[in-house]
Amino acid sequence: MRIVVALGGNALLERGQPMTAANQRANIRRAAQAIALVAPGNELVVAHGNGPQVGLLALQAAAYTEVPAYPLDVLGAQTEAMIGYMIEQELGNVLPSDQLLATLLTQVEVDLADPAFAHPTKPIGPMYDEATARQLANEHGWSIAPEPGGFRRVVASPEPKQIFEIRPIRLLLEAGTIVICAGGGGVPTAFDVDRKVLSGVEAVIDKDLASALLAEELGADLLVIATDVDGVYLDFGEPEQRRISQTTPAELRLLQLPEGSMGPKVEAAARFVEHTGNRAAIGSLTQIAEIVSGQAGTQVRAIE
């Protein structure tokens, strides 16, 4: 079975946890141990989020004022390498020594006319209390938005249109390689008006939507969106909350979910199932083996 696993940024760095290299390494080690359970007998592609990491790099870059800070596309490329390196290394520590592994820098096309540029929704960086967030927003010209536990910076998250490295990803996969790619939704890029020159764009692509496109273009049998909760819930956070175990894209689209968190995951799962007729699932990274077997998470299938 060909499986694309999309690791959420919060599956790699717990909410409120200090963004140290050691904490990320420990979380990625646990992620690798979980992913290793579904590697035997399957073709595996791993994508991952980068919201906390790219925001931290942006803050660090802004602290040095001698030169202009690097734009978000360059920071996104840095996080692809940083997180991919850790995932690749930790997978190599738990899988057989002859298992091929590769991390591939991935450019993704977006449209400069995408309305997302006028309506930032993608949270990046650390959590702040409201007063600090508003002060930083005034200082840096940020957009901010509330999240459970505080406020975060939000940036444009345009639709992914094309994955430029899809052919080498496919070739590596067919050669038996576990491929780590499309990190952070890939590096956002756009063509000029003549479609001759490709350049980076100041944005962060949603990794779930990019993973759905990746899975579709690879002809994946299953898209797994692994996060820090065990599925999609009705009345989440309320005493009567209940997990949805089986659903369809049409049923998912009726739910009212936050744009910056579960909303893109549901949209990505729905798109993949609608476009391919294959299965998607949303659930906890710690239950990935059970999710793949259909026994955990929120399983999304087309109407039979």
Long-range contacts (C-beta under 8 A, 24 or more apart in sequence): 1-41, 1-42, 1-43, 1-221, 1-222, 1-292, 2-42, 2-43, 2-45, 2-173, 2-218, 2-219, 2-220, 2-221, 2-222, 3-38, 3-42, 3-43, 3-44, 3-45, 3-220, 3-221, 3-222, 3-223, 3-224, 3-292, 4-45, 4-46, 4-47, 4-211, 4-214, 4-215, 4-218, 4-220, 4-222, 4-223, 4-224, 5-35, 5-38, 5-44, 5-45, 5-46, 5-47, 5-224, 5-226, 5-288, 6-47, 6-48, 6-49, 6-207, 6-208, 6-211, 6-223, 6-224, 6-225, 6-226, 6-268, 7-31, 7-46, 7-47, 7-48, 7-49, 7-87, 7-226, 7-285, 8-48, 8-49, 8-207, 8-208, 8-225, 8-226, 8-227, 8-228, 8-265, 8-285, 9-48, 9-49, 9-50, 9-51, 9-52, 9-53, 9-207, 10-49, 10-52, 10-227, 10-228, 11-49, 11-226, 11-227, 11-228, 11-285, 12-48, 12-49, 12-83, 13-52, 13-53, 14-228, 15-127, 15-148, 15-149, 15-228, 16-127, 16-149, 19-52, 19-53, 19-56, 19-126, 24-53, 24-83, 24-86, 25-86, 25-90, 28-83, 28-86, 28-87, 28-90, 29-90, 29-93, 30-285, 30-286, 31-87, 31-90, 31-226, 31-285, 32-87, 32-90, 32-91, 32-93, 32-94, 33-90, 33-94, 34-226, 34-285, 34-286, 34-288, 34-289, 35-91, 35-288, 36-91, 36-94, 36-95, 37-288, 37-289, 38-288, 38-289, 38-292, 39-91, 39-95, 39-99, 39-178, 42-292, 43-173, 43-174, 43-176, 44-178, 44-179, 45-169, 45-173, 45-178, 45-179, 45-180, 45-181, 45-214, 45-215, 45-218, 45-220, 46-87, 46-91, 46-178, 46-179, 46-180, 46-181, 47-180, 47-181, 47-182, 47-183, 47-207, 47-210, 47-211, 47-214, 48-83, 48-84, 48-87, 48-180, 48-183, 48-184, 48-207, 49-184, 49-185, 49-207, 50-76, 50-79, 50-80, 50-83, 50-183, 50-184, 50-185, 50-204, 50-207, 51-122, 51-123, 51-124, 51-125, 51-184, 51-204, 52-124, 52-125, 52-126, 53-79, 53-82, 53-83, 53-184, 54-79, 54-124, 54-125, 54-184, 54-204, 55-124, 55-125, 55-126, 55-152, 55-153, 56-125, 56-126, 58-124, 58-125, 59-125, 59-126, 62-140, 71-200, 71-202, 72-155, 72-188, 72-201, 72-202, 72-203, 72-204, 73-187, 73-188, 73-189, 73-200, 73-201, 73-202, 73-203, 74-200, 76-183, 76-184, 76-185, 76-186, 76-187, 76-188, 76-204, 77-105, 77-187, 79-183, 79-184, 80-105, 80-106, 80-183, 80-184, 80-186, 80-187, 81-105, 83-183, 83-184, 84-180, 84-181, 84-183, 87-180, 88-180, 91-178, 95-178, 99-178, 100-172, 100-175, 100-176, 100-177, 100-178, 101-177, 101-178, 101-180, 102-172, 102-177, 102-178, 102-179, 102-180, 103-179, 103-180, 103-181, 104-165, 104-168, 104-169, 104-172, 104-179, 104-180, 104-181, 105-165, 105-187, 106-163, 106-164, 106-165, 106-169, 106-181, 106-182, 106-183, 106-186, 106-187, 107-163, 107-164, 107-165, 107-186, 107-187, 107-189, 107-198, 108-160, 108-161, 108-162, 108-163, 108-164, 108-182, 108-185, 108-186, 108-187, 108-188, 108-189, 108-205, 108-210, 108-213, 109-160, 109-161, 109-162, 109-163, 109-164, 109-189, 109-190, 109-191, 109-198, 110-158, 110-159, 110-160, 110-161, 110-188, 110-189, 110-190, 110-201, 110-203, 110-205, 111-158, 111-159, 111-161, 111-190, 112-190, 112-201, 114-156, 114-158, 114-159, 116-156, 116-157, 116-158, 116-159, 116-203, 117-156, 117-158, 117-203, 119-156, 120-145, 120-154, 120-155, 120-156, 120-157, 121-145, 121-154, 121-157, 121-259, 121-260, 122-154, 122-155, 122-156, 122-157, 122-203, 122-204, 122-206, 122-260, 123-147, 123-152, 123-153, 123-154, 123-260, 123-261, 124-152, 124-153, 124-154, 124-155, 124-204, 125-152, 125-153, 126-152, 127-151, 127-152, 128-152, 145-260, 147-260, 147-261, 154-260, 155-202, 155-203, 155-204, 156-202, 156-203, 156-204, 157-185, 157-203, 157-204, 157-205, 157-206, 157-264, 158-188, 158-201, 158-203, 158-205, 159-209, 160-185, 160-186, 160-205, 160-206, 160-209, 160-210, 160-213, 163-210, 163-213, 163-214, 163-217, 164-189, 166-214, 166-217, 166-218, 169-214, 169-218, 170-218, 173-218, 181-214, 182-207, 182-210, 182-211, 182-214, 183-207, 185-209, 185-210, 185-211, 186-210, 206-264, 206-268, 208-264, 208-265, 208-267, 208-268, 208-269, 209-264, 209-267, 209-268, 209-271, 211-268, 212-268, 212-269, 212-271, 212-272, 212-280, 215-272, 215-276, 216-271, 216-272, 216-275, 216-276, 219-276, 220-272, 220-276, 220-278, 221-278, 221-279, 222-278, 222-279, 222-280, 222-281, 222-292, 223-268, 223-269, 223-272, 223-278, 223-279, 223-280, 223-281, 224-280, 224-281, 224-283, 224-288, 224-291, 224-292, 224-297, 225-265, 225-268, 225-269, 225-280, 225-281, 225-282, 225-283, 226-283, 226-284, 226-285, 226-288, 226-291, 227-265, 227-282, 227-283, 227-284, 227-285, 228-284, 228-285, 229-283, 229-284, 230-283, 230-284, 230-287, 230-296, 230-297, 231-282, 231-283, 231-284, 231-296, 231-297, 231-298, 232-257, 232-262, 232-265, 232-266, 232-282, 232-298, 236-262, 243-298, 244-298, 245-298, 245-299, 246-298, 246-299, 246-301, 247-298, 247-299, 247-300, 247-301, 248-273, 248-300, 248-301, 248-302, 248-303, 249-273, 249-274, 249-300, 249-302, 250-303, 252-300, 269-298, 269-300, 270-300, 273-300, 273-301, 273-302, 274-302, 277-302
